[in-house]
């Protein structure tokens, strides 16, 4: 049987004698894919819908960018989004980064201490596992002006595709999230179709509680209709 998808590759890998994919690692990997690969992106899509609904100026700029993409296609406006079009969505990526910053979809990342570390008079011994609490950075007034305000323009002129010491929504360093680009593509494609084809409004719910991830205790409900019927 030909190898067609990721699960097939995992099964084939487990058959090798020198593989690191034992039963425990396979279970952990699949659990991570289901949780981090589905829940995080769907959560971000919900949040970005709320944020642009509450900020008409952001929605207007976003719509302008995506309608320009359709205009540039000319007669082929029904074609799929190309990689070049995706990479041209500068403001869209600013919106995505700001949503990720505020969402704190991943409340923390773990790292192993490779040697004794001294931080503010404390010693973290070699071999310890530490967790970096991302909301402490992403919502810090020392790092971001008005950190609780949704403002995509704060990303103007900044690197939009990599992690940094002040933005770790997809991790940082060599352990950057393997699905980071895929997640951003999903959100960008969703936004493209949403702002070019539909009108909508939030009519119920939408209140956020931070603990530390953003959650919707009452859900969020929207009314949606096609723009051109």
C-alpha positions in Angstrom: 0.0 0.0 0.0 1.5 3.4 -0.9 2.3 5.9 1.8 -0.2 8.8 1.3 -0.5 10.8 4.5 1.2 11.7 7.8 -0.2 8.7 9.7 1.0 6.3 7.0 4.5 7.8 7.5 4.3 7.3 11.2 3.3 3.6 10.8 6.1 3.1 8.4 8.6 4.8 10.7 7.6 2.5 13.7 8.6 -0.5 11.6 12.2 0.6 11.4 14.7 -1.0 13.9 16.5 2.3 14.7 13.4 4.5 15.1 12.8 6.7 18.1 9.0 6.4 17.6 8.1 3.9 20.3 4.5 3.5 21.4 4.8 6.3 24.0 6.2 8.8 21.5 3.6 8.0 18.9 0.8 8.6 21.4 2.4 11.8 22.6 2.9 13.0 19.0 -0.7 12.2 17.9 -2.1 13.8 21.0 -0.1 16.9 20.3 -1.2 17.1 16.7 -4.9 16.8 17.7 -4.7 19.4 20.5 -2.2 21.9 19.1 -3.1 21.4 15.4 -6.8 21.7 15.8 -7.8 23.5 19.0 -5.3 26.3 18.7 -6.1 27.3 15.2 -9.9 27.1 15.6 -9.5 29.2 18.8 -7.5 31.8 16.9 -10.1 31.9 14.1 -12.8 32.5 16.7 -10.8 35.3 18.3 -9.9 37.1 15.1 -13.6 37.1 14.1 -14.4 38.8 17.3 -11.6 41.3 17.1 -12.3 42.5 13.6 -16.0 42.6 14.4 -15.2 45.1 17.2 -12.7 47.2 15.1 -14.3 48.5 11.9 -11.0 50.3 10.9 -9.2 46.9 11.0 -12.0 45.2 9.0 -11.9 48.0 6.4 -8.1 47.7 5.9 -8.4 43.9 5.8 -11.2 44.0 3.2 -9.2 46.5 1.1 -6.2 44.2 1.0 -8.2 41.1 0.0 -10.4 42.9 -2.5 -7.2 44.1 -4.2 -6.1 40.5 -4.5 -9.4 39.7 -6.3 -9.0 42.7 -8.6 -5.5 41.7 -9.6 -6.8 38.3 -10.6 -9.0 39.7 -13.3 -11.0 37.1 -15.0 -9.7 34.3 -12.8 -11.2 35.6 -9.6 -12.7 32.2 -8.7 -9.2 30.6 -8.6 -7.7 29.4 -5.4 -5.4 31.6 -3.4 -1.8 31.2 -4.6 1.3 31.2 -2.4 2.4 34.5 -3.9 -1.0 36.0 -2.9 -0.7 34.6 0.6 2.8 36.1 1.0 1.5 39.5 -0.2 -1.1 39.7 2.6 1.0 42.1 4.8 -1.8 43.5 6.8 -3.4 40.1 7.2 -0.2 38.8 8.8 -0.2 41.8 11.1 -3.8 40.9 12.2 -2.8 37.3 12.7 0.2 38.2 14.8 -1.8 40.5 17.0 -4.5 37.8 17.4 -1.9 35.3 18.4 -0.3 37.7 20.8 -3.6 38.4 22.6 -4.9 34.9 22.5 -2.0 33.1 24.2 -3.2 29.9 22.7 -0.2 28.2 24.1 0.1 29.5 27.7 3.6 28.2 28.1 6.5 26.4 26.5 8.9 24.0 28.2 12.7 23.9 28.0 15.3 21.8 29.7 18.1 23.7 31.5 21.4 22.5 30.0 23.6 24.1 32.7 23.2 25.9 36.0 21.7 29.3 35.4 21.7 32.4 37.6 18.6 34.7 37.3 18.0 37.6 39.7 19.9 35.9 42.5 18.2 32.5 42.0 19.9 29.3 40.7 18.1 27.1 38.3 20.0 23.8 38.4 21.1 21.9 35.3 18.6 19.3 34.2 15.5 21.1 35.5 12.5 21.6 33.2 11.2 25.1 33.2 8.1 26.7 31.7 8.2 30.1 30.1 4.8 31.7 30.7 4.0 33.5 27.4 1.3 35.8 28.7 3.8 37.5 31.0 5.7 38.6 27.8 2.8 39.1 25.4 0.7 41.2 27.8 3.6 43.2 29.3 3.4 47.0 29.3 7.2 47.0 29.2 7.1 45.2 25.8 3.9 46.5 24.2 2.2 49.8 24.5 -1.4 49.3 25.7 -0.9 45.5 25.7 -4.6 44.6 26.1 -5.6 46.6 23.1 -6.1 44.9 19.7 -3.8 47.0 17.4 -2.5 45.2 14.3 -0.6 48.4 13.3 1.9 47.8 16.2 3.4 45.2 13.8 4.0 47.6 11.0 7.6 47.4 9.8 8.4 44.4 12.0 9.4 40.9 11.2 6.1 39.0 10.8 7.2 35.4 10.3 9.6 34.5 13.1 9.6 34.3 16.9 11.5 36.7 19.1 12.1 37.4 22.8 8.9 39.5 22.8 6.7 37.3 20.6 6.6 33.6 21.2 3.2 32.7 19.9 4.7 29.8 17.9 7.6 29.2 20.2 11.2 30.4 19.6 14.5 29.1 18.4 15.1 25.7 16.9 11.9 24.3 18.5 9.6 26.8 16.6 6.2 25.2 16.1 6.3 22.9 13.1 2.8 23.9 12.1 3.2 27.7 12.4 3.0 28.4 8.7 0.2 26.0 8.1 -1.8 27.6 10.9 -1.3 31.1 9.5 -2.3 29.9 6.0 -5.5 28.5 7.4 -6.4 31.8 9.2 -5.4 33.9 6.2 -7.6 31.8 3.8 -10.5 32.0 6.3 -10.2 35.8 6.5 -9.9 36.1 2.7 -13.2 34.4 2.2 -14.9 36.0 5.2 -14.2 39.6 4.3 -14.7 39.3 0.5 -17.9 37.2 0.5 -19.8 37.8 3.7 -21.3 40.4 6.1 -21.7 39.4 9.7 -22.3 40.7 13.2 -22.0 39.3 16.7 -25.4 39.1 18.3 -24.7 37.0 21.4 -21.8 36.1 23.7 -18.3 37.1 22.9 -17.2 37.9 26.4 -13.7 36.8 27.2 -12.2 35.4 30.4 -8.4 35.0 30.6 -7.2 31.9 32.6 -4.6 32.3 31.1 -5.9 31.4 27.7 -8.8 33.4 26.3 -12.0 31.5 26.7 -15.6 32.3 25.9 -17.8 31.2 28.8 -21.0 32.1 26.9 -19.7 31.2 23.4 -19.9 33.6 20.6 -22.7 33.7 18.1 -22.8 35.6 14.8 -25.3 36.3 12.1 -23.8 35.9 8.7 -25.1 36.4 5.1 -23.6 36.6 1.6 -22.5 40.0 0.4 -23.8 39.6 -3.1 -27.1 37.6 -3.3 
